[in-house]
Amino acid sequence: MKPVFETEGTCLFIRLPKELDHPASDQIRRESDRIMGKIYIRSICFDFEDTIFMDSSGIGVLLNRYKQMKAGHTSFYGACPQVMRVLKVAGILGLMHQYESKEEAIYSKEV
């Protein structure tokens, strides 16, 4: 499965693949840069519902997008216990807001 990108207002939703590894991270970086070059994006929300594996390149792309959204907001939802452990160890939980679902993210005031 490839990452899927969709926008809702000024939010970019990125549905992450089953394995968030180096090739997938490169594709996410390139495509999100392309989208943000064309459309004003104020926030990014990562969808981990399909993801069961994430390596250091996945952490890198999350941190890179977080830094890119300094004036905006970065969040996620749908992480399984294995991915949550990686996010916790990497310090992502302290940087990004966690939602229960895409609907909750859409209707929050931050996205």
Solvent accessible surface area in square Angstrom, and as a share of the most:
residue,aa,sasa,rsa
1,M,125,0.56
2,K,145,0.62
3,P,12,0.08
4,V,71,0.41
5,F,40,0.17
6,E,82,0.37
7,T,57,0.33
8,E,87,0.39
9,G,68,0.65
10,T,52,0.30
11,C,1,0.01
12,L,0,0.00
13,F,4,0.02
14,I,0,0.00
15,R,85,0.31
16,L,0,0.00
17,P,5,0.03
18,K,105,0.44
19,E,88,0.40
20,L,0,0.00
21,D,38,0.19
22,H,111,0.49
23,P,93,0.59
24,A,12,0.09
25,S,1,0.00
26,D,40,0.21
27,Q,56,0.25
28,I,0,0.00
29,R,75,0.27
30,R,154,0.56
31,E,45,0.20
32,S,0,0.00
33,D,62,0.32
34,R,117,0.43
35,I,16,0.08
36,M,34,0.15
37,G,70,0.67
38,K,149,0.63
39,I,79,0.40
40,Y,155,0.59
41,I,13,0.07
42,R,90,0.33
43,S,0,0.00
44,I,0,0.00
45,C,0,0.00
46,F,0,0.00
47,D,6,0.03
48,F,1,0.01
49,E,92,0.41
50,D,46,0.24
51,T,1,0.01
52,I,94,0.48
53,F,98,0.41
54,M,12,0.05
55,D,45,0.24
56,S,89,0.57
57,S,23,0.15
58,G,0,0.00
59,I,36,0.18
60,G,30,0.29
61,V,0,0.00
62,L,0,0.00
63,L,53,0.26
64,N,63,0.32
65,R,6,0.02
66,Y,75,0.28
67,K,134,0.57
68,Q,84,0.37
69,M,19,0.09
70,K,179,0.76
71,A,110,0.86
72,G,28,0.27
73,H,34,0.15
74,T,7,0.04
75,S,0,0.00
76,F,0,0.00
77,Y,4,0.02
78,G,26,0.25
79,A,20,0.15
80,C,34,0.20
81,P,94,0.59
82,Q,95,0.42
83,V,2,0.01
84,M,47,0.21
85,R,147,0.54
86,V,45,0.26
87,L,0,0.00
88,K,142,0.60
89,V,135,0.78
90,A,34,0.27
91,G,35,0.34
92,I,0,0.00
93,L,63,0.31
94,G,75,0.72
95,L,75,0.37
96,M,9,0.04
97,H,87,0.39
98,Q,77,0.34
99,Y,6,0.02
100,E,141,0.63
101,S,35,0.23
102,K,50,0.21
103,E,105,0.47
104,E,77,0.34
105,A,0,0.00
106,I,48,0.24
107,Y,176,0.67
108,S,25,0.16
109,K,194,0.82
110,E,77,0.35
111,V,27,0.16
